[in-house]
Amino acid sequence: MTASLLQKTLYSPVTTEPYQPRLDCARQTVVNQAIAVQSSFNTICAIEYLKSHDVDPAVIERVLLHPEQRRKTQH
């Protein structure tokens, strides 16, 4: 196997799911809390809450602006 093919194999995983399973329970709690803040107050408050917890901007966008892409969990 050539080096470039090996690199593509190692660094380009093929997934059938639109997201990876959540491994960080603390981050899960933060995201769930932000969803509650969004529904109780507004999206801006939820964005600021997530930013204050160093959540990646792409995750913030997906979680708050695209609820159909959220993981299937209780909120």
All heavy atoms as a GROMACS GRO file, in nm:
protein
  599
    1MET      N    1   0.085  -0.117   0.000
    1MET     CA    2   0.000   0.000   0.000
    1MET      C    3   0.090   0.124   0.000
    1MET      O    4   0.182   0.133   0.079
    1MET     CB    5  -0.089  -0.002   0.125
    1MET     CG    6  -0.202   0.095   0.119
    1MET     SD    7  -0.311   0.088   0.265
    1MET     CE    8  -0.418  -0.046   0.223
    2THR      N    9   0.061   0.218  -0.085
    2THR     CA   10   0.144   0.338  -0.092
    2THR      C   11   0.118   0.427   0.029
    2THR      O   12   0.015   0.417   0.095
    2THR     CB   13   0.115   0.419  -0.220
    2THR    OG1   14  -0.018   0.469  -0.212
    2THR    CG2   15   0.134   0.335  -0.344
    3ALA      N   16   0.212   0.517   0.058
    3ALA     CA   17   0.200   0.604   0.174
    3ALA      C   18   0.078   0.694   0.164
    3ALA      O   19   0.005   0.713   0.262
    3ALA     CB   20   0.327   0.687   0.190
    4SER      N   21   0.052   0.750   0.045
    4SER     CA   22  -0.063   0.840   0.032
    4SER      C   23  -0.195   0.764   0.047
    4SER      O   24  -0.290   0.815   0.106
    4SER     CB   25  -0.060   0.914  -0.100
    4SER     OG   26  -0.070   0.824  -0.208
    5LEU      N   27  -0.202   0.644  -0.002
    5LEU     CA   28  -0.323   0.563   0.013
    5LEU      C   29  -0.342   0.526   0.159
    5LEU      O   30  -0.453   0.529   0.211
    5LEU     CB   31  -0.315   0.438  -0.074
    5LEU     CG   32  -0.438   0.346  -0.073
    5LEU    CD1   33  -0.562   0.424  -0.112
    5LEU    CD2   34  -0.417   0.230  -0.166
    6LEU      N   35  -0.233   0.494   0.227
    6LEU     CA   36  -0.241   0.461   0.369
    6LEU      C   37  -0.288   0.583   0.448
    6LEU      O   38  -0.373   0.570   0.536
    6LEU     CB   39  -0.104   0.414   0.420
    6LEU     CG   40  -0.096   0.378   0.569
    6LEU    CD1   41  -0.196   0.267   0.601
    6LEU    CD2   42   0.043   0.336   0.607
    7GLN      N   43  -0.237   0.701   0.416
    7GLN     CA   44  -0.280   0.822   0.485
    7GLN      C   45  -0.429   0.847   0.464
    7GLN      O   46  -0.500   0.882   0.557
    7GLN     CB   47  -0.200   0.943   0.438
    7GLN     CG   48  -0.060   0.948   0.495
    7GLN     CD   49   0.016   1.068   0.443
    7GLN    OE1   50  -0.004   1.112   0.330
    7GLN    NE2   51   0.104   1.120   0.526
    8LYS      N   52  -0.478   0.830   0.342
    8LYS     CA   53  -0.620   0.849   0.315
    8LYS      C   54  -0.703   0.750   0.394
    8LYS      O   55  -0.810   0.783   0.444
    8LYS     CB   56  -0.649   0.834   0.166
    8LYS     CG   57  -0.600   0.951   0.084
    8LYS     CD   58  -0.633   0.930  -0.061
    8LYS     CE   59  -0.578   1.045  -0.145
    8LYS     NZ   60  -0.602   1.027  -0.287
    9THR      N   61  -0.655   0.628   0.406
    9THR     CA   62  -0.727   0.527   0.482
    9THR      C   63  -0.732   0.564   0.629
    9THR      O   64  -0.835   0.551   0.693
    9THR     CB   65  -0.660   0.388   0.464
    9THR    OG1   66  -0.656   0.358   0.325
    9THR    CG2   67  -0.736   0.281   0.537
   10LEU      N   68  -0.620   0.611   0.684
   10LEU     CA   69  -0.614   0.643   0.826
   10LEU      C   70  -0.687   0.773   0.860
   10LEU      O   71  -0.744   0.785   0.967
   10LEU     CB   72  -0.468   0.655   0.870
   10LEU     CG   73  -0.387   0.526   0.868
   10LEU    CD1   74  -0.243   0.555   0.905
   10LEU    CD2   75  -0.447   0.424   0.963
   11TYR      N   76  -0.686   0.871   0.772
   11TYR     CA   77  -0.739   1.002   0.805
   11TYR      C   78  -0.870   1.036   0.736
   11TYR      O   79  -0.921   1.144   0.752
   11TYR     CB   80  -0.634   1.110   0.772
   11TYR     CG   81  -0.510   1.092   0.854
   11TYR    CD1   82  -0.392   1.047   0.796
   11TYR    CD2   83  -0.511   1.116   0.991
   11TYR    CE1   84  -0.278   1.028   0.872
   11TYR    CE2   85  -0.398   1.097   1.068
   11TYR     CZ   86  -0.281   1.054   1.008
   11TYR     OH   87  -0.169   1.035   1.083
   12SER      N   88  -0.928   0.945   0.664
   12SER     CA   89  -1.056   0.969   0.598
   12SER      C   90  -1.154   0.859   0.633
   12SER      O   91  -1.190   0.777   0.550
   12SER     CB   92  -1.037   0.974   0.446
   12SER     OG   93  -0.950   1.076   0.410
   13PRO      N   94  -1.198   0.856   0.760
   13PRO     CA   95  -1.289   0.749   0.797
   13PRO      C   96  -1.424   0.764   0.727
   13PRO      O   97  -1.472   0.875   0.704
   13PRO     CB   98  -1.306   0.767   0.948
   13PRO     CG   99  -1.276   0.911   0.972
   13PRO     CD  100  -1.174   0.949   0.868
   14VAL      N  101  -1.481   0.653   0.692
   14VAL     CA  102  -1.612   0.653   0.628
   14VAL      C  103  -1.714   0.621   0.736
   14VAL      O  104  -1.703   0.521   0.805
   14VAL     CB  105  -1.618   0.547   0.515
   14VAL    CG1  106  -1.757   0.541   0.456
   14VAL    CG2  107  -1.514   0.577   0.410
   15THR      N  108  -1.811   0.710   0.752
   15THR     CA  109  -1.915   0.686   0.851
   15THR      C  110  -2.050   0.688   0.782
   15THR      O  111  -2.069   0.755   0.681
   15THR     CB  112  -1.914   0.793   0.962
   15THR    OG1  113  -1.940   0.920   0.901
   15THR    CG2  114  -1.783   0.796   1.035
   16THR      N  115  -2.143   0.614   0.836
   16THR     CA  116  -2.278   0.612   0.782
   16THR      C  117  -2.369   0.704   0.860
   16THR      O  118  -2.480   0.728   0.821
   16THR     CB  119  -2.335   0.470   0.784
   16THR    OG1  120  -2.332   0.422   0.919
   16THR    CG2  121  -2.254   0.378   0.695
   17GLU      N  122  -2.320   0.757   0.974
   17GLU     CA  123  -2.398   0.847   1.055
   17GLU      C  124  -2.357   0.991   1.026
   17GLU      O  125  -2.242   1.017   0.995
   17GLU     CB  126  -2.376   0.818   1.204
   17GLU     CG  127  -2.423   0.680   1.244
   17GLU     CD  128  -2.405   0.656   1.393
   17GLU    OE1  129  -2.423   0.750   1.471
   17GLU    OE2  130  -2.372   0.544   1.429
   18PRO      N  131  -2.449   1.088   1.041
   18PRO     CA  132  -2.414   1.227   1.013
   18PRO      C  133  -2.329   1.291   1.124
   18PRO      O  134  -2.289   1.404   1.112
   18PRO     CB  135  -2.550   1.295   1.004
   18PRO     CG  136  -2.640   1.210   1.085
   18PRO     CD  137  -2.588   1.070   1.070
   19TYR      N  138  -2.303   1.220   1.230
   19TYR     CA  139  -2.224   1.272   1.341
   19TYR      C  140  -2.155   1.156   1.411
   19TYR      O  141  -2.189   1.041   1.391
   19TYR     CB  142  -2.311   1.349   1.441
   19TYR     CG  143  -2.428   1.267   1.489
   19TYR    CD1  144  -2.413   1.176   1.593
   19TYR    CD2  145  -2.553   1.277   1.430
   19TYR    CE1  146  -2.519   1.098   1.635
   19TYR    CE2  147  -2.658   1.200   1.473
   19TYR     CZ  148  -2.641   1.112   1.577
   19TYR     OH  149  -2.745   1.035   1.618
   20GLN      N  150  -2.061   1.190   1.497
   20GLN     CA  151  -1.993   1.087   1.574
   20GLN      C  152  -2.060   1.073   1.709
   20GLN      O  153  -2.117   1.169   1.761
   20GLN     CB  154  -1.846   1.125   1.593
   20GLN     CG  155  -1.771   1.132   1.463
   20GLN     CD  156  -1.628   1.176   1.483
   20GLN    OE1  157  -1.583   1.198   1.594
   20GLN    NE2  158  -1.556   1.191   1.373
   21PRO      N  159  -2.054   0.956   1.769
   21PRO     CA  160  -2.115   0.938   1.902
   21PRO      C  161  -2.049   1.031   2.003
   21PRO      O  162  -1.929   1.056   1.996
   21PRO     CB  163  -2.085   0.792   1.936
   21PRO     CG  164  -2.044   0.728   1.810
   21PRO     CD  165  -1.995   0.835   1.718
   22ARG      N  166  -2.130   1.083   2.094
   22ARG     CA  167  -2.077   1.172   2.196
   22ARG      C  168  -2.002   1.092   2.301
   22ARG      O  169  -2.051   0.993   2.353
   22ARG     CB  170  -2.192   1.248   2.261
   22ARG     CG  171  -2.145   1.349   2.362
   22ARG     CD  172  -2.261   1.423   2.424
   22ARG     NE  173  -2.317   1.514   2.328
   22ARG     CZ  174  -2.448   1.522   2.302
   22ARG    NH1  175  -2.533   1.445   2.364
   22ARG    NH2  176  -2.493   1.607   2.214
   23LEU      N  177  -1.880   1.135   2.331
   23LEU     CA  178  -1.797   1.065   2.428
   23LEU      C  179  -1.777   1.146   2.556
   23LEU      O  180  -1.732   1.094   2.656
   23LEU     CB  181  -1.660   1.033   2.367
   23LEU     CG  182  -1.664   0.948   2.240
   23LEU    CD1  183  -1.523   0.932   2.183
   23LEU    CD2  184  -1.725   0.812   2.268
   24ASP      N  185  -1.812   1.273   2.552
   24ASP     CA  186  -1.785   1.362   2.662
   24ASP      C  187  -1.916   1.396   2.734
   24ASP      O  188  -1.996   1.476   2.687
   24ASP     CB  189  -1.719   1.489   2.606
   24ASP     CG  190  -1.679   1.588   2.712
   24ASP    OD1  191  -1.719   1.572   2.829
   24ASP    OD2  192  -1.608   1.684   2.678
   25CYS      N  193  -1.938   1.334   2.851
   25CYS     CA  194  -2.064   1.354   2.924
   25CYS      C  195  -2.078   1.497   2.975
   25CYS      O  196  -2.189   1.550   2.981
   25CYS     CB  197  -2.074   1.255   3.038
   25CYS     SG  198  -2.097   1.086   2.982
   26ALA      N  199  -1.967   1.559   3.012
   26ALA     CA  200  -1.973   1.699   3.057
   26ALA      C  201  -2.019   1.789   2.943
   26ALA      O  202  -2.103   1.879   2.962
   26ALA     CB  203  -1.838   1.743   3.110
   27ARG      N  204  -1.968   1.766   2.823
   27ARG     CA  205  -2.008   1.846   2.706
   27ARG      C  206  -2.156   1.820   2.675
   27ARG      O  207  -2.228   1.911   2.636
   27ARG     CB  208  -1.919   1.810   2.587
   27ARG     CG  209  -1.934   1.897   2.467
   27ARG     CD  210  -1.889   2.038   2.487
   27ARG     NE  211  -1.755   2.039   2.542
   27ARG     CZ  212  -1.673   2.143   2.538
   27ARG    NH1  213  -1.710   2.253   2.479
   27ARG    NH2  214  -1.555   2.138   2.593
   28GLN      N  215  -2.200   1.698   2.692
   28GLN     CA  216  -2.340   1.665   2.670
   28GLN      C  217  -2.430   1.747   2.762
   28GLN      O  218  -2.532   1.801   2.718
   28GLN     CB  219  -2.364   1.516   2.693
   28GLN     CG  220  -2.509   1.474   2.680
   28GLN     CD  221  -2.529   1.327   2.706
   28GLN    OE1  222  -2.436   1.254   2.736
   28GLN    NE2  223  -2.651   1.282   2.696
   29THR      N  224  -2.390   1.760   2.886
   29THR     CA  225  -2.467   1.838   2.982
   29THR      C  226  -2.473   1.984   2.941
   29THR      O  227  -2.579   2.048   2.946
   29THR     CB  228  -2.406   1.823   3.123
   29THR    OG1  229  -2.407   1.685   3.159
   29THR    CG2  230  -2.483   1.903   3.226
   30VAL      N  231  -2.360   2.038   2.897
   30VAL     CA  232  -2.355   2.177   2.852
   30VAL      C  233  -2.447   2.199   2.732
   30VAL      O  234  -2.524   2.296   2.727
   30VAL     CB  235  -2.209   2.218   2.819
   30VAL    CG1  236  -2.204   2.350   2.745
   30VAL    CG2  237  -2.126   2.224   2.945
   31VAL      N  238  -2.440   2.110   2.635
   31VAL     CA  239  -2.524   2.123   2.516
   31VAL      C  240  -2.672   2.111   2.552
   31VAL      O  241  -2.754   2.192   2.506
   31VAL     CB  242  -2.484   2.018   2.409
   31VAL    CG1  243  -2.586   2.010   2.297
   31VAL    CG2  244  -2.346   2.051   2.353
   32ASN      N  245  -2.706   2.017   2.636
   32ASN     CA  246  -2.847   2.002   2.677
   32ASN      C  247  -2.895   2.125   2.751
   32ASN      O  248  -3.010   2.169   2.734
   32ASN     CB  249  -2.865   1.876   2.762
   32ASN     CG  250  -2.856   1.750   2.679
   32ASN    OD1  251  -2.868   1.752   2.557
   32ASN    ND2  252  -2.832   1.638   2.745
   33GLN      N  253  -2.809   2.182   2.835
   33GLN     CA  254  -2.846   2.304   2.907
   33GLN      C  255  -2.867   2.420   2.810
   33GLN      O  256  -2.960   2.499   2.826
   33GLN     CB  257  -2.738   2.339   3.010
   33GLN     CG  258  -2.778   2.450   3.103
   33GLN     CD  259  -2.895   2.412   3.193
   33GLN    OE1  260  -2.912   2.297   3.231
   33GLN    NE2  261  -2.977   2.510   3.226
   34ALA      N  262  -2.783   2.429   2.708
   34ALA     CA  263  -2.798   2.535   2.608
   34ALA      C  264  -2.929   2.522   2.532
   34ALA      O  265  -2.994   2.623   2.501
   34ALA     CB  266  -2.680   2.533   2.512
   35ILE      N  267  -2.969   2.400   2.503
   35ILE     CA  268  -3.097   2.378   2.435
   35ILE      C  269  -3.212   2.425   2.524
   35ILE      O  270  -3.306   2.488   2.477
   35ILE     CB  271  -3.112   2.230   2.395
   35ILE    CG1  272  -3.009   2.194   2.286
   35ILE    CG2  273  -3.254   2.199   2.348
   35ILE    CD1  274  -2.993   2.047   2.262
   36ALA      N  275  -3.201   2.399   2.653
   36ALA     CA  276  -3.303   2.447   2.747
   36ALA      C  277  -3.303   2.600   2.755
   36ALA      O  278  -3.410   2.663   2.759
   36ALA     CB  279  -3.279   2.386   2.884
   37VAL      N  280  -3.184   2.661   2.755
   37VAL     CA  281  -3.173   2.807   2.756
   37VAL      C  282  -3.238   2.864   2.631
   37VAL      O  283  -3.312   2.964   2.636
   37VAL     CB  284  -3.025   2.852   2.769
   37VAL    CG1  285  -3.009   3.000   2.737
   37VAL    CG2  286  -2.971   2.820   2.907
   38GLN      N  287  -3.212   2.802   2.517
   38GLN     CA  288  -3.270   2.850   2.391
   38GLN      C  289  -3.422   2.847   2.397
   38GLN      O  290  -3.488   2.942   2.355
   38GLN     CB  291  -3.219   2.766   2.274
   38GLN     CG  292  -3.270   2.813   2.140
   38GLN     CD  293  -3.228   2.724   2.025
   38GLN    OE1  294  -3.215   2.603   2.042
   38GLN    NE2  295  -3.206   2.782   1.909
   39SER      N  296  -3.478   2.740   2.450
   39SER     CA  297  -3.625   2.730   2.452
   39SER      C  298  -3.687   2.820   2.559
   39SER      O  299  -3.799   2.867   2.541
   39SER     CB  300  -3.669   2.585   2.470
   39SER     OG  301  -3.629   2.537   2.596
   40SER      N  302  -3.614   2.847   2.667
   40SER     CA  303  -3.667   2.931   2.774
   40SER      C  304  -3.645   3.080   2.749
   40SER      O  305  -3.726   3.163   2.790
   40SER     CB  306  -3.603   2.894   2.907
   40SER     OG  307  -3.634   2.762   2.942
   41PHE      N  308  -3.533   3.114   2.688
   41PHE     CA  309  -3.498   3.254   2.667
   41PHE      C  310  -3.490   3.284   2.518
   41PHE      O  311  -3.590   3.320   2.458
   41PHE     CB  312  -3.367   3.288   2.740
   41PHE     CG  313  -3.378   3.270   2.889
   41PHE    CD1  314  -3.329   3.155   2.950
   41PHE    CD2  315  -3.439   3.366   2.968
   41PHE    CE1  316  -3.341   3.137   3.087
   41PHE    CE2  317  -3.452   3.349   3.105
   41PHE     CZ  318  -3.402   3.234   3.164
   42ASN      N  319  -3.371   3.267   2.460
   42ASN     CA  320  -3.357   3.288   2.316
   42ASN      C  321  -3.226   3.228   2.267
   42ASN      O  322  -3.143   3.182   2.345
   42ASN     CB  323  -3.367   3.438   2.279
   42ASN     CG  324  -3.259   3.522   2.345
   42ASN    OD1  325  -3.142   3.485   2.347
   42ASN    ND2  326  -3.299   3.635   2.400
   43THR      N  327  -3.209   3.229   2.137
   43THR     CA  328  -3.092   3.166   2.075
   43THR      C  329  -2.963   3.240   2.110
   43THR      O  330  -2.860   3.176   2.132
   43THR     CB  331  -3.111   3.159   1.922
   43THR    OG1  332  -3.230   3.082   1.895
   43THR    CG2  333  -2.993   3.092   1.854
   44ILE      N  334  -2.968   3.372   2.118
   44ILE     CA  335  -2.848   3.448   2.150
   44ILE      C  336  -2.794   3.408   2.287
   44ILE      O  337  -2.673   3.389   2.305
   44ILE     CB  338  -2.875   3.601   2.144
   44ILE    CG1  339  -2.918   3.642   2.004
   44ILE    CG2  340  -2.752   3.679   2.190
   44ILE    CD1  341  -2.814   3.617   1.896
   45CYS      N  342  -2.882   3.396   2.385
   45CYS     CA  343  -2.839   3.352   2.519
   45CYS      C  344  -2.776   3.214   2.513
   45CYS      O  345  -2.674   3.188   2.579
   45CYS     CB  346  -2.957   3.352   2.616
   45CYS     SG  347  -3.018   3.515   2.658
   46ALA      N  348  -2.835   3.124   2.436
   46ALA     CA  349  -2.782   2.988   2.423
   46ALA      C  350  -2.646   2.989   2.355
   46ALA      O  351  -2.554   2.916   2.395
   46ALA     CB  352  -2.879   2.900   2.347
   47ILE      N  353  -2.628   3.073   2.253
   47ILE     CA  354  -2.499   3.084   2.185
   47ILE      C  355  -2.393   3.132   2.283
   47ILE      O  356  -2.284   3.075   2.291
   47ILE     CB  357  -2.508   3.180   2.064
   47ILE    CG1  358  -2.591   3.116   1.953
   47ILE    CG2  359  -2.369   3.219   2.014
   47ILE    CD1  360  -2.626   3.212   1.841
   48GLU      N  361  -2.424   3.236   2.358
   48GLU     CA  362  -2.328   3.290   2.455
   48GLU      C  363  -2.293   3.187   2.562
   48GLU      O  364  -2.178   3.175   2.604
   48GLU     CB  365  -2.381   3.419   2.518
   48GLU     CG  366  -2.390   3.533   2.420
   48GLU     CD  367  -2.257   3.566   2.354
   48GLU    OE1  368  -2.153   3.564   2.422
   48GLU    OE2  369  -2.257   3.596   2.233
   49TYR      N  370  -2.392   3.111   2.605
   49TYR     CA  371  -2.368   3.005   2.703
   49TYR      C  372  -2.270   2.902   2.648
   49TYR      O  373  -2.173   2.864   2.714
   49TYR     CB  374  -2.501   2.939   2.742
   49TYR     CG  375  -2.485   2.825   2.840
   49TYR    CD1  376  -2.468   2.850   2.975
   49TYR    CD2  377  -2.486   2.693   2.796
   49TYR    CE1  378  -2.452   2.746   3.065
   49TYR    CE2  379  -2.472   2.589   2.885
   49TYR     CZ  380  -2.454   2.616   3.020
   49TYR     OH  381  -2.437   2.512   3.108
   50LEU      N  382  -2.293   2.858   2.525
   50LEU     CA  383  -2.204   2.758   2.464
   50LEU      C  384  -2.065   2.814   2.440
   50LEU      O  385  -1.964   2.746   2.463
   50LEU     CB  386  -2.265   2.704   2.335
   50LEU     CG  387  -2.387   2.614   2.354
   50LEU    CD1  388  -2.455   2.586   2.221
   50LEU    CD2  389  -2.349   2.485   2.424
   51LYS      N  390  -2.057   2.939   2.393
   51LYS     CA  391  -1.926   3.002   2.372
   51LYS      C  392  -1.849   3.012   2.503
   51LYS      O  393  -1.728   2.991   2.505
   51LYS     CB  394  -1.944   3.140   2.310
   51LYS     CG  395  -1.981   3.136   2.163
   51LYS     CD  396  -2.020   3.270   2.106
   51LYS     CE  397  -1.913   3.374   2.119
   51LYS     NZ  398  -1.953   3.504   2.058
   52SER      N  399  -1.919   3.041   2.612
   52SER     CA  400  -1.852   3.053   2.742
   52SER      C  401  -1.798   2.919   2.791
   52SER      O  402  -1.713   2.914   2.880
   52SER     CB  403  -1.945   3.113   2.846
   52SER     OG  404  -2.044   3.020   2.888
   53HIS      N  405  -1.848   2.810   2.733
   53HIS     CA  406  -1.800   2.675   2.767
   53HIS      C  407  -1.709   2.618   2.658
   53HIS      O  408  -1.688   2.496   2.652
   53HIS     CB  409  -1.918   2.582   2.794
   53HIS     CG  410  -1.983   2.608   2.926
   53HIS    ND1  411  -2.081   2.704   2.943
   53HIS    CD2  412  -1.962   2.554   3.048
   53HIS    CE1  413  -2.118   2.705   3.069
   53HIS    NE2  414  -2.047   2.615   3.134
   54ASP      N  415  -1.659   2.705   2.571
   54ASP     CA  416  -1.563   2.666   2.466
   54ASP      C  417  -1.614   2.558   2.372
   54ASP      O  418  -1.539   2.471   2.330
   54ASP     CB  419  -1.429   2.623   2.527
   54ASP     CG  420  -1.362   2.735   2.605
   54ASP    OD1  421  -1.371   2.851   2.560
   54ASP    OD2  422  -1.302   2.707   2.711
   55VAL      N  423  -1.741   2.564   2.338
   55VAL     CA  424  -1.797   2.470   2.242
   55VAL      C  425  -1.763   2.521   2.102
   55VAL      O  426  -1.771   2.640   2.073
   55VAL     CB  427  -1.950   2.457   2.260
   55VAL    CG1  428  -2.011   2.370   2.152
   55VAL    CG2  429  -1.980   2.401   2.398
   56ASP      N  430  -1.722   2.430   2.016
   56ASP     CA  431  -1.684   2.462   1.879
   56ASP      C  432  -1.798   2.532   1.805
   56ASP      O  433  -1.913   2.490   1.817
   56ASP     CB  434  -1.647   2.331   1.807
   56ASP     CG  435  -1.596   2.356   1.668
   56ASP    OD1  436  -1.477   2.388   1.654
   56ASP    OD2  437  -1.676   2.342   1.573
   57PRO      N  438  -1.768   2.638   1.730
   57PRO     CA  439  -1.874   2.710   1.657
   57PRO      C  440  -1.957   2.622   1.564
   57PRO      O  441  -2.079   2.644   1.550
   57PRO     CB  442  -1.796   2.815   1.577
   57PRO     CG  443  -1.673   2.838   1.657
   57PRO     CD  444  -1.638   2.704   1.717
   58ALA      N  445  -1.898   2.522   1.502
   58ALA     CA  446  -1.975   2.433   1.415
   58ALA      C  447  -2.077   2.352   1.495
   58ALA      O  448  -2.188   2.327   1.448
   58ALA     CB  449  -1.881   2.339   1.339
   59VAL      N  450  -2.040   2.314   1.615
   59VAL     CA  451  -2.133   2.240   1.702
   59VAL      C  452  -2.246   2.333   1.747
   59VAL      O  453  -2.362   2.295   1.747
   59VAL     CB  454  -2.059   2.180   1.823
   59VAL    CG1  455  -2.157   2.118   1.922
   59VAL    CG2  456  -1.957   2.077   1.777
   60ILE      N  457  -2.210   2.457   1.782
   60ILE     CA  458  -2.312   2.553   1.823
   60ILE      C  459  -2.414   2.571   1.712
   60ILE      O  460  -2.535   2.567   1.735
   60ILE     CB  461  -2.248   2.688   1.861
   60ILE    CG1  462  -2.161   2.673   1.986
   60ILE    CG2  463  -2.355   2.795   1.881
   60ILE    CD1  464  -2.079   2.796   2.021
   61GLU      N  465  -2.366   2.590   1.591
   61GLU     CA  466  -2.456   2.609   1.477
   61GLU      C  467  -2.546   2.488   1.458
   61GLU      O  468  -2.668   2.501   1.443
   61GLU     CB  469  -2.377   2.636   1.349
   61GLU     CG  470  -2.466   2.654   1.229
   61GLU     CD  471  -2.389   2.679   1.100
   61GLU    OE1  472  -2.267   2.696   1.104
   61GLU    OE2  473  -2.455   2.680   0.995
   62ARG      N  474  -2.487   2.369   1.459
   62ARG     CA  475  -2.566   2.247   1.436
   62ARG      C  476  -2.671   2.228   1.545
   62ARG      O  477  -2.787   2.201   1.516
   62ARG     CB  478  -2.475   2.125   1.430
   62ARG     CG  479  -2.552   1.994   1.410
   62ARG     CD  480  -2.460   1.873   1.403
   62ARG     NE  481  -2.375   1.856   1.517
   62ARG     CZ  482  -2.413   1.800   1.633
   62ARG    NH1  483  -2.538   1.759   1.648
   62ARG    NH2  484  -2.328   1.785   1.731
   63VAL      N  485  -2.631   2.246   1.668
   63VAL     CA  486  -2.721   2.218   1.780
   63VAL      C  487  -2.836   2.319   1.788
   63VAL      O  488  -2.951   2.280   1.809
   63VAL     CB  489  -2.642   2.215   1.913
   63VAL    CG1  490  -2.733   2.218   2.033
   63VAL    CG2  491  -2.552   2.093   1.918
   64LEU      N  492  -2.803   2.446   1.770
   64LEU     CA  493  -2.906   2.549   1.791
   64LEU      C  494  -2.985   2.584   1.666
   64LEU      O  495  -3.102   2.619   1.675
   64LEU     CB  496  -2.842   2.675   1.849
   64LEU     CG  497  -2.776   2.658   1.986
   64LEU    CD1  498  -2.715   2.789   2.032
   64LEU    CD2  499  -2.873   2.603   2.089
   65LEU      N  500  -2.922   2.576   1.550
   65LEU     CA  501  -2.991   2.620   1.428
   65LEU      C  502  -3.045   2.505   1.344
   65LEU      O  503  -3.125   2.529   1.252
   65LEU     CB  504  -2.897   2.706   1.344
   65LEU     CG  505  -2.843   2.832   1.414
   65LEU    CD1  506  -2.753   2.910   1.321
   65LEU    CD2  507  -2.957   2.918   1.465
   66HIS      N  508  -3.002   2.384   1.371
   66HIS     CA  509  -3.048   2.268   1.294
   66HIS      C  510  -3.091   2.156   1.389
   66HIS      O  511  -3.026   2.052   1.398
   66HIS     CB  512  -2.936   2.220   1.201
   66HIS     CG  513  -2.884   2.326   1.110
   66HIS    ND1  514  -2.957   2.375   1.004
   66HIS    CD2  515  -2.769   2.396   1.112
   66HIS    CE1  516  -2.888   2.469   0.943
   66HIS    NE2  517  -2.773   2.485   1.007
   67PRO      N  518  -3.202   2.174   1.460
   67PRO     CA  519  -3.243   2.073   1.559
   67PRO      C  520  -3.267   1.935   1.500
   67PRO      O  521  -3.252   1.834   1.570
   67PRO     CB  522  -3.371   2.132   1.619
   67PRO     CG  523  -3.415   2.239   1.526
   67PRO     CD  524  -3.294   2.286   1.452
   68GLU      N  525  -3.297   1.929   1.371
   68GLU     CA  526  -3.317   1.798   1.308
   68GLU      C  527  -3.188   1.717   1.300
   68GLU      O  528  -3.191   1.596   1.281
   68GLU     CB  529  -3.379   1.814   1.168
   68GLU     CG  530  -3.286   1.872   1.063
   68GLU     CD  531  -3.267   2.024   1.068
   68GLU    OE1  532  -3.330   2.091   1.151
   68GLU    OE2  533  -3.188   2.074   0.987
   69GLN      N  534  -3.075   1.783   1.319
   69GLN     CA  535  -2.945   1.715   1.315
   69GLN      C  536  -2.893   1.677   1.454
   69GLN      O  537  -2.785   1.622   1.466
   69GLN     CB  538  -2.842   1.802   1.245
   69GLN     CG  539  -2.872   1.826   1.100
   69GLN     CD  540  -2.770   1.917   1.034
   69GLN    OE1  541  -2.669   1.951   1.092
   69GLN    NE2  542  -2.798   1.957   0.912
   70ARG      N  543  -2.969   1.708   1.557
   70ARG     CA  544  -2.926   1.673   1.693
   70ARG      C  545  -2.929   1.524   1.713
   70ARG      O  546  -3.006   1.452   1.650
   70ARG     CB  547  -3.018   1.738   1.796
   70ARG     CG  548  -3.008   1.886   1.801
   70ARG     CD  549  -3.104   1.939   1.907
   70ARG     NE  550  -3.112   2.084   1.898
   70ARG     CZ  551  -3.216   2.154   1.938
   70ARG    NH1  552  -3.321   2.095   1.990
   70ARG    NH2  553  -3.214   2.285   1.926
   71ARG      N  554  -2.850   1.479   1.807
   71ARG     CA  555  -2.855   1.339   1.848
   71ARG      C  556  -2.990   1.313   1.914
   71ARG      O  557  -3.049   1.401   1.972
   71ARG     CB  558  -2.741   1.309   1.944
   71ARG     CG  559  -2.607   1.315   1.876
   71ARG     CD  560  -2.496   1.290   1.977
   71ARG     NE  561  -2.369   1.287   1.910
   71ARG     CZ  562  -2.294   1.395   1.887
   71ARG    NH1  563  -2.334   1.512   1.929
   71ARG    NH2  564  -2.179   1.385   1.825
   72LYS      N  565  -3.034   1.191   1.908
   72LYS     CA  566  -3.163   1.155   1.964
   72LYS      C  567  -3.148   1.124   2.112
   72LYS      O  568  -3.120   1.012   2.152
   72LYS     CB  569  -3.223   1.034   1.892
   72LYS     CG  570  -3.235   1.052   1.742
   72LYS     CD  571  -3.325   1.167   1.707
   72LYS     CE  572  -3.335   1.182   1.557
   72LYS     NZ  573  -3.361   1.315   1.513
   73THR      N  574  -3.160   1.229   2.196
   73THR     CA  575  -3.151   1.212   2.341
   73THR      C  576  -3.260   1.294   2.407
   73THR      O  577  -3.322   1.379   2.345
   73THR     CB  578  -3.014   1.260   2.398
   73THR    OG1  579  -3.000   1.399   2.369
   73THR    CG2  580  -2.899   1.181   2.340
   74GLN      N  581  -3.282   1.269   2.534
   74GLN     CA  582  -3.376   1.348   2.611
   74GLN      C  583  -3.316   1.483   2.643
   74GLN      O  584  -3.201   1.491   2.682
   74GLN     CB  585  -3.413   1.276   2.742
   74GLN     CG  586  -3.485   1.146   2.720
   74GLN     CD  587  -3.626   1.167   2.666
   74GLN    OE1  588  -3.686   1.272   2.683
   74GLN    NE2  589  -3.679   1.066   2.600
   75HIS      N  590  -3.391   1.590   2.628
   75HIS     CA  591  -3.343   1.725   2.662
   75HIS      C  592  -3.426   1.779   2.776
   75HIS      O  593  -3.541   1.773   2.780
   75HIS     CB  594  -3.352   1.819   2.542
   75HIS     CG  595  -3.267   1.773   2.428
   75HIS    ND1  596  -3.130   1.774   2.433
   75HIS    CD2  597  -3.299   1.722   2.308
   75HIS    CE1  598  -3.082   1.730   2.319
   75HIS    NE2  599  -3.183   1.697   2.242
   0.00000   0.00000   0.00000
